Amino acid sequence: MGQPDSRAKEPVSAVLAGPYAHPLHPMLVTLPIGSWVASVCFDVASHVDGPPDVLSVGARWLLAIGVVGAVAAACVGFLDFLVIPSRTPAHRTAVQHMSLNLAITAGLALSFAWRLGQSPGPVPVGPMVLSWVCLALLAVSGTLGGRLAYRYGIRVAADSVQAEGFEPTGRDPSRLPPDPFRRSKGA
């Protein structure tokens, strides 16, 4: 069994990718994910309730915001990718994660472009289905990203650093306020 490579925990550039144990990529992905999920909600709402023209335009702009945010997240994510040793399961997973995200971003950019010439009214079925497919793929890609962080520890602090969070603080536990979630011994 191979020994973990600690290089994948250190940033290529702390300024560009975030300092040790504080990577920027996971923070930046919240913008495109949130924008794209909201866009799909607006798509559905344009067929169900509310002013369809306003909801369609809102969905389109949420797609654009998401694409711009995804490009920023991809740039920072690529810096994290550079520190993963090649020919490892972590590297293969990172390649799959990156490839899926590039395809998803391209698909949602296409969905945005498809909507540019649309006539007023609810979002057409074609771009709406494309967005749903991309969102489903995003769930798969997110699972791969979670595997990179939580299974392979990419850009996560080393175990020795994490252990600091579990060391006693030096305070007398009998002087601490009672934990409201802890069951009493008699219960």
Buried (B, 14 or more C-beta within 10 A) or exposed (E): EEEBBEEBBBBBEEEEBBEBBEBBBBEBBEBBBBBBBBBBBBBBBBBEEEEBBEBBBBBBBBBBBBBBBBEBBBBBBBBBBBBBEEEBEBBEBBBBBBEBBEEBBEBBBBBBEBBEEBEEEBBBEEBBEBBBBBBEBBEEBBEBBEBBBEEBBBBBBBEEEEEEEEEEEEEEEEEEEEEEEEEEEEE
